[in-house]
């Protein structure tokens, strides 16, 4: 019923036989309405050596029935719900490819993506991770925004608290072997944690072409999971990074700025329901690197300004009331 890695290899002889096998892993949970489009975007790639693994994480929406239609074209499994992080790690354990990519169930690849990414790896054997630019799409698949990612810099990834590898990122299998995969303690930022640990191992490269997509819709994780829990995970991620014993000294010097950016991101993802936490995070961010917020991070300052200023006005008003009461009390004592 299931297609194996050996089946994924080309049967003809020639140059294709020397191409590396690429394993693509799709974790799926209640995304039947988008999964078909994503599956086809992988199966229709023009790269000949693909092992495609789709792992259903206990869906209740017809995902399994959909996967049965593709039993002769990909490998799929279904297990009780255990979360995306553990599902992806299961995929890592099953992967046979030299190069691996995780393609989310609602984020289809662009045509030709795999071939271009593999070519990048072939041109530089020292590369561990390759990531492209990507398109933000809506529920209907229309492009909402084209995103040009940043040229890779591990220091910038830390000090900005910004995950440069995004949709369409592929990496050598040795990254999994050396990092142990994704950390199950994280639900929302496990991918970011994975890239931060991988960044200590070797070279990353950006392909300045839009080869992947990221879908934003009402049911997407980025929308549903905003709140205090996600904000707290961002802080714990930075805690974990700076607790690593082998972190180079030049990166440790970025600690204050890194935490400042972490608190800024935490404030952004808190959501409107956590107004007090949002203000607290923003104030902490500005306090750790104040000069950055009148220079490099001015756009952040404009974003934080309404929430922070309301808090400051409240604090100033409270202090003024306390001082007036103390002054009144002293006058009364003098009479």
Order of alpha helices (4+ residues) and beta strands (2+ residues): alpha-beta-alpha-beta-alpha-beta-alpha-beta-alpha-beta-beta-alpha-beta-alpha-alpha-beta-alpha-alpha-alpha-alpha-alpha-alpha
